[in-house]
């Protein structure tokens, strides 16, 4: 059974917790990281790039000059792609870049990412983080006490003081347990999980 120490905000040990082996001691399947991160980034793409083809560009209804007799090349419209101000050939149009990925693959990758941080010794369980007010300096001092920089903090629910105190700190991200994902776990060096969130994560990733 995987076990992890529980610490308080001053990084003093206050207990120990047994973790589910199938979540925190699962095999590390690195190829799944690539598949799931690629899927996540594809879902985030806006896909709003857009261009106009020759039929969508305003104007160009009249033939610029007659077909024959001028010595110039024949032209049907000033909105030809060959002309400045004309349409675009094979340009981008709004599209959806997302694609389906099996839930079993996503869940297996998430278990692998959690197991990776546990096996690296970069998973930290905290008893609680309750800030009395929204204060970035207080939050940074707390992180210095923990001797951790570059971390993803996972909470068990809404924690507005913590979320707003950390939002201007570029090397930390606060995430609620339901938003836990492979990309953010791999992006940040350390993973900090509040003790109440562990049960909810294990329930979400149950076999």
C-alpha positions as CSV (number, residue, x, y, z in Angstrom):
1,X,0.0,0.0,0.0
2,X,1.3,3.4,-0.9
3,X,1.7,5.7,2.0
4,X,2.3,9.5,2.2
5,X,3.1,11.9,5.0
6,X,0.7,14.7,5.8
7,X,2.1,18.1,6.6
8,X,0.8,21.4,7.8
9,X,1.6,24.8,6.4
10,X,4.9,25.0,8.2
11,X,5.9,21.6,6.7
12,X,5.7,19.8,10.0
13,X,4.5,16.2,9.9
14,X,1.0,15.8,11.4
15,X,0.1,12.3,10.2
16,X,0.2,9.7,7.5
17,X,-2.3,8.5,4.9
18,X,-2.6,5.3,2.9
19,X,-3.1,5.9,-0.8
20,X,-4.7,3.6,-3.4
21,X,-2.1,1.6,-5.2
22,X,-3.9,1.5,-8.5
23,X,-3.8,5.3,-8.6
24,X,-0.5,6.3,-6.9
25,X,1.6,3.2,-7.7
26,X,0.3,2.5,-11.2
27,X,2.7,1.7,-14.1
28,X,4.1,4.8,-15.7
29,X,2.8,4.7,-19.3
30,X,4.7,7.7,-20.9
31,X,3.2,7.2,-24.4
32,X,-0.2,8.0,-22.9
33,X,1.1,11.4,-21.7
34,X,1.7,12.4,-25.3
35,X,-1.7,11.2,-26.4
36,X,-3.6,13.0,-23.7
37,X,-1.6,16.3,-23.7
38,X,-2.0,16.5,-27.5
39,X,-5.8,15.9,-27.0
40,X,-6.0,18.6,-24.3
41,X,-4.1,21.2,-26.4
42,X,-6.3,20.4,-29.4
43,X,-9.4,21.0,-27.4
44,X,-8.0,24.4,-26.2
45,X,-7.4,25.7,-29.8
46,X,-9.8,28.4,-30.7
47,X,-10.0,27.6,-34.4
48,X,-11.2,31.1,-35.2
49,X,-8.7,31.9,-38.0
50,X,-10.6,32.9,-41.0
51,X,-10.0,34.2,-44.5
52,X,-12.2,35.2,-47.5
53,X,-12.1,33.5,-50.8
54,X,-12.7,35.4,-54.1
55,X,-16.5,35.0,-53.8
56,X,-16.6,36.4,-50.2
57,X,-14.5,39.6,-50.9
58,X,-16.5,42.7,-51.3
59,X,-16.6,44.2,-54.9
60,X,-15.2,42.8,-58.1
61,X,-18.5,42.3,-59.8
62,X,-17.6,44.2,-63.0
63,X,-15.1,42.9,-65.5
64,X,-12.1,45.3,-65.4
65,X,-11.6,45.4,-69.2
66,X,-12.8,43.7,-72.2
67,X,-11.7,40.2,-73.0
68,X,-9.8,40.8,-76.2
69,X,-8.0,43.6,-78.0
70,X,-6.2,45.4,-75.2
71,X,-3.0,43.3,-75.3
72,X,-3.3,42.6,-71.6
73,X,-4.1,39.3,-69.9
74,X,-7.7,38.4,-69.6
75,X,-9.2,39.1,-66.2
76,X,-12.7,38.4,-64.9
77,X,-12.6,40.2,-61.6
78,X,-10.3,42.5,-59.6
79,X,-10.9,40.2,-56.6
80,X,-8.8,37.4,-58.2
81,X,-6.4,35.8,-55.8
82,X,-3.6,37.0,-58.1
83,X,-4.5,40.6,-57.4
84,X,-3.8,42.7,-54.3
85,X,-7.0,42.9,-52.3
86,X,-8.2,39.7,-53.8
87,X,-9.4,36.5,-52.2
88,X,-7.2,33.9,-50.5
89,X,-6.7,30.5,-52.0
90,X,-7.1,27.6,-49.6
91,X,-7.0,29.9,-46.6
92,X,-8.1,28.9,-43.1
93,X,-11.7,28.9,-42.0
94,X,-13.2,28.5,-38.5
95,X,-13.0,24.9,-37.4
96,X,-13.1,22.7,-34.3
97,X,-9.7,21.0,-33.6
98,X,-11.0,18.8,-30.8
99,X,-11.4,15.0,-31.3
100,X,-12.6,12.2,-29.1
101,X,-10.3,10.2,-26.9
102,X,-11.4,7.1,-24.9
103,X,-12.1,7.7,-21.3
104,X,-10.0,4.7,-20.3
105,X,-7.0,6.2,-22.0
106,X,-7.5,9.6,-20.2
107,X,-8.0,7.9,-16.8
108,X,-4.9,5.7,-17.3
109,X,-2.8,8.7,-18.2
110,X,-4.0,10.6,-15.2
111,X,-3.2,7.7,-12.9
112,X,0.3,7.4,-14.5
113,X,0.9,11.2,-14.0
114,X,-0.1,11.0,-10.3
115,X,2.1,7.9,-9.9
116,X,5.0,9.6,-11.5
117,X,4.9,12.5,-9.0
118,X,4.5,10.1,-6.1
119,X,7.5,7.9,-7.2
120,X,9.6,11.0,-7.8
121,X,8.9,12.2,-4.3
122,X,7.3,15.4,-5.6
123,X,3.8,14.7,-4.2
124,X,3.0,16.7,-1.0
125,X,-0.1,16.2,1.1
126,X,-1.2,19.2,3.1
127,X,-3.7,19.0,6.0
128,X,-5.2,22.4,5.0
129,X,-4.5,25.7,3.4
130,X,-6.9,28.4,4.9
131,X,-5.8,31.9,4.3
132,X,-7.5,34.6,6.5
133,X,-7.5,37.1,3.6
134,X,-6.6,37.6,0.0
135,X,-3.0,38.4,0.2
136,X,-0.4,37.4,-2.4
137,X,2.5,38.1,0.0
138,X,1.1,35.8,2.7
139,X,0.7,33.0,0.1
140,X,4.3,33.4,-1.2
141,X,5.6,33.3,2.4
142,X,3.7,30.1,2.9
143,X,5.3,28.6,-0.2
144,X,8.7,29.6,1.0
145,X,8.0,27.8,4.3
146,X,7.2,24.7,2.3
147,X,10.4,25.3,0.3
148,X,8.5,24.7,-2.9
149,X,8.5,26.7,-6.1
150,X,6.7,25.7,-9.3
151,X,3.7,23.7,-8.0
152,X,0.2,22.7,-8.8
153,X,-2.1,22.9,-5.8
154,X,-5.2,20.7,-5.8
155,X,-8.1,21.7,-3.5
156,X,-11.2,19.8,-2.5
157,X,-13.6,22.6,-3.6
158,X,-14.0,26.4,-3.7
159,X,-11.2,28.2,-1.7
160,X,-11.5,31.8,-2.9
161,X,-8.8,33.3,-0.6
162,X,-6.3,30.8,-1.8
163,X,-7.3,31.0,-5.5
164,X,-7.2,34.8,-5.5
165,X,-4.0,35.0,-3.5
166,X,-2.2,32.7,-6.0
167,X,-3.6,34.0,-9.2
168,X,-0.7,36.6,-9.8
169,X,2.0,34.1,-8.9
170,X,3.3,32.7,-12.3
171,X,4.9,29.6,-10.9
172,X,1.9,28.3,-9.1
173,X,-1.6,27.1,-10.2
174,X,-4.5,26.4,-7.9
175,X,-6.9,23.8,-9.3
176,X,-10.1,22.2,-7.9
177,X,-10.0,18.4,-7.8
178,X,-12.6,18.0,-10.6
179,X,-10.3,19.9,-13.0
180,X,-7.2,17.7,-12.3
181,X,-5.6,16.9,-15.6
182,X,-2.4,15.4,-17.1
183,X,-1.1,18.6,-18.8
184,X,-1.0,20.6,-15.5
185,X,0.5,17.8,-13.5
186,X,3.3,17.4,-16.0
187,X,3.7,21.2,-16.4
188,X,4.5,21.9,-12.8
189,X,7.4,20.3,-10.9
190,X,5.6,19.6,-7.6
191,X,2.1,18.4,-6.9
192,X,0.4,19.6,-3.7
193,X,-2.9,18.0,-2.8
194,X,-5.0,19.0,0.2
195,X,-6.0,16.0,2.3
196,X,-9.8,16.3,1.8
197,X,-9.2,16.3,-2.0
198,X,-7.5,12.9,-1.9
199,X,-10.7,11.0,-1.2
200,X,-12.5,12.8,-4.0
201,X,-9.7,12.1,-6.5
202,X,-9.6,8.4,-5.5
203,X,-13.4,8.2,-5.9
204,X,-13.1,9.8,-9.3
205,X,-10.4,7.4,-10.5
206,X,-11.8,4.3,-8.8
207,X,-11.4,1.0,-10.8
